[in-house]
Amino acid sequence: MLRLERVSKRFVSGRDEVIALADVDLALDRGEFLTIIGSNGAGKTTLLNVVCGTVLPTVGRVWMAGHDVTTVPPHRRARWLARIVQDPLQGSAPNLSIAENLALASRRHRRGLRRALPGRLRRRLRELLREHAMGLERRMDDPVCLLSGGERQALAVTMATLSRPDVLLLDEHTAALDPHNAQRISRLTEGFVRELDLTTMMVTHNMEQAIAMGNRLLMMHKGQFIVEIAGEAKARARVCDLVELFAKRDVSEDALLLAGERT
């Protein structure tokens, strides 16, 4: 479903050169859920940007749903791909209503930008929102700018999955939320992933979340995958085990837990 073949990305500024990704290979089948952790500057966000097409690899190929999308622009990859970012303000149009945002999301990849929801679709989406138990189904005509961060992120998750993408990218999508809402959005996300059998890649600084979600875990450092944990080994893993694995690669705990600059 998603495959990266010997992907490298080099950034050059004057005489300085940064290797953000170094000869990365990755294959995800349909329904696999991969979580990625790593130190600041490890290349996690660059990896997502290469998959999205906002950054082109210096060398290597990117395949999605059997198509070579290495040079395909982001708007054309959207037929296969959805991405949810950290900032709840970026996942929706704040001055449009919940219903209008859902209408636009439901028409992704179709011609036209009709903002009205047909009655049958409106009823179906109201029922979907009711399952979130956040009261959004009663606020379909409210502008999104009135929603809280957790409510906006719940809407963003719903919008991203409406078009049933082949690949879902989660870019620290709960990091800006309080613990209660972070857990809520994590459960909501996992429900959509299971129901729609989505191939999912999640980047997170939260090692507990990385262990709890998904069936594979990759550890990144200096643009490379240094450890993979899957299956029963992942289910048994603890945060201290991950920190110890990083320590063996001379990665300090501070570098792992400080959510500062991102590459």
Number of C-alpha atoms within 10 A of each C-alpha: 18 21 19 22 15 16 21 23 23 14 13 10 7 6 5 7 10 12 17 22 28 18 16 16 16 12 11 18 14 14 19 21 24 22 24 23 25 27 24 22 19 24 25 29 18 21 23 19 18 23 25 24 21 15 17 22 24 15 15 16 19 25 16 19 15 10 14 13 18 22 15 15 14 17 12 13 18 18 16 17 24 22 22 22 20 17 17 23 17 13 21 22 16 16 13 16 20 24 22 22 24 25 22 20 20 20 16 16 14 9 7 9 12 10 17 13 18 9 9 9 13 17 13 11 21 18 13 14 20 14 13 18 10 13 13 22 20 11 16 19 13 16 17 23 16 13 18 13 18 20 19 23 28 23 23 25 24 20 23 23 23 19 18 19 19 22 29 22 24 20 21 17 25 26 17 16 19 12 11 9 17 18 14 18 22 17 14 16 19 16 12 17 21 13 10 15 17 23 22 26 22 24 23 22 19 18 19 14 18 22 23 14 19 23 19 22 23 18 20 22 23 18 23 21 22 14 14 14 18 16 11 10 12 18 15 10 15 14 14 11 11 18 17 14 15 22 12 10 12 10 16 14 13 10 15 21 15 11 14 10 7 12 14
